[in-house]
Amino acid sequence: MQAFVHEDGQLKLKNVDEPQASQGEVVVSLRVAGLNRRDLYIPNRRGDKAEALVLGSDGAGIIDSIGEGVDNVKVGDEVIINPSLRWEDETPAPPESFDILGMPNNGTFANKIVISADQLEPKPKHLSWKEAGVLALSALTGYRAMFTKGQIKKGETVFIPGAGSGVATYLISFAKNIGARVIVTSRDDAKLKQAKELGADLTLNTDSDWLDELKDETIDLVIDSVGRATFNRSLKVLKKGGRMVVFGATTEDTINLNLRDFFYGQYQLIGSTMGSKQELQAMIEHIEQYKTHPVIDRVYNLTEAQDAFDYLKENKQFGKIALTIDH
């Protein structure tokens, strides 16, 4: 079968052996996989390792075969892959054994994947294959940041710097689903227009004066994944006693923080990362209840994976990038 791998310090499409299901495992014939920014970082982290690693954390497909002891799914079931490994219950932080599919385990950029049967969830019926294939990682990350950690409520206002990421598009949808007000930023006018169409109540240019633009707003929650470029600016527009959830750092990951301003403001700074199986199931219930659809920016074929990587590096996307997989 074909797989997009990192091997000997290079990304390449190659033929690999088809996986076989062992005790408690299933083989899923993948229809669509989703590209995440995490996939861009893995080659640097692995360096020149010779062993081929199949990249990819997100995917959806049909169960092709099952191993012994599997009774929760059957051949022919349509499923999505849960990329959160060994994190079952909602907890304040992931367990020490937590990993994300796609490193060190082989991931979803292949015709098939073998995985524990416990890592599968039924494909939501209202989603297309492309939508289901890009769902889990970003939507789960956004769900935990918005609800478990951010505790957003109807009528509150959430501020999201950086409107174009896959997670940001889910955050906009989730907040609007429950009746919250949403404010986003971007330097790209086209992304601001798309965010408005998705449901954002107010859009700002990243280079504008946020304090002036938001002087009449009460920001209850900030969800920031940008890092140094926006952290202190976001904190300044947050109401006293407000909540700030951080789940990433696409710019530099160290900041300078005025502690006196911070403790006098009584701010709550909260870290978050992806989420548990319990939260994934809650997220799926949420999108089924509100018939939420992922935003897909572009679709490539698995054979065009390198082109998809190059496009994601440009940071021009609004929403998710999907890889269709031929059979």
HUZI-V703449 format. One record per pair of residues at least 6 apart in sequence whose C-alpha atoms are under 6 Angstrom apart, sorted by the first residue. I is the first residue (numbers start at 1). J is the second residue. Records with the same first field share a line. If there is no record, write none. Layout:
I->J, J
This chain:
1->15, 16, 18
2->14, 15, 110, 111
3->13, 14, 109, 110
4->12, 13, 54, 109
5->11, 12, 52, 53, 54, 55
6->52, 53
7->50, 51, 52
8->48, 49, 50
9->47, 48
19->114
21->27, 66, 67
22->67
23->67, 68
24->67, 69, 70, 116
25->67, 115, 116, 117
26->65, 66, 67, 114, 115, 117
27->64, 65, 113, 114
28->62, 63, 64, 112, 113
29->61, 62, 64, 112
30->60, 61, 111, 112
31->60, 61, 325
32->59, 60, 130, 133, 323, 324, 325
33->58, 59, 133, 322, 323
34->58, 59, 133, 134, 322
35->321
53->106
54->106, 107
55->102, 107, 109
56->102, 107, 108, 109
57->83, 101, 102, 107, 108
58->134
59->80, 81, 108, 133
60->79, 80, 81, 132, 133
61->78, 79
62->76, 77, 78
63->75, 76, 77
64->75
65->75
78->123
79->121, 122, 123
80->120, 121, 123
81->120
82->119, 120
83->100, 101
84->100
85->98, 99, 100
86->98
87->98, 276
88->276, 277
89->276, 278
90->276, 278
101->107
131->294
138->167
139->170
140->274, 275, 280
141->274
142->167, 171
144->275
154->178, 179, 180
155->179, 180
156->180
157->180, 181, 182, 219, 220
158->182, 221, 222
159->183, 184, 222
160->184, 223
161->184, 185
162->185, 186
163->184, 185, 186
164->318, 319
165->318, 319
166->319, 320
169->319
182->200, 201
183->201, 202, 203
184->203
185->203, 204, 205, 206
186->205, 206
187->205, 206
192->203
219->238, 239
220->242
221->243, 244
222->244
223->244, 245, 246
224->246
225->246, 247, 248, 249
226->249, 250, 251
227->249, 251, 252, 253
228->252, 255
240->265
241->266, 267
242->267
243->268
244->269, 270
245->270, 271
246->271
247->272, 273
295->319
296->319, 320
297->317, 318, 319, 320, 321
298->321
299->321, 322, 323
300->323
301->323, 324
302->323, 324, 325
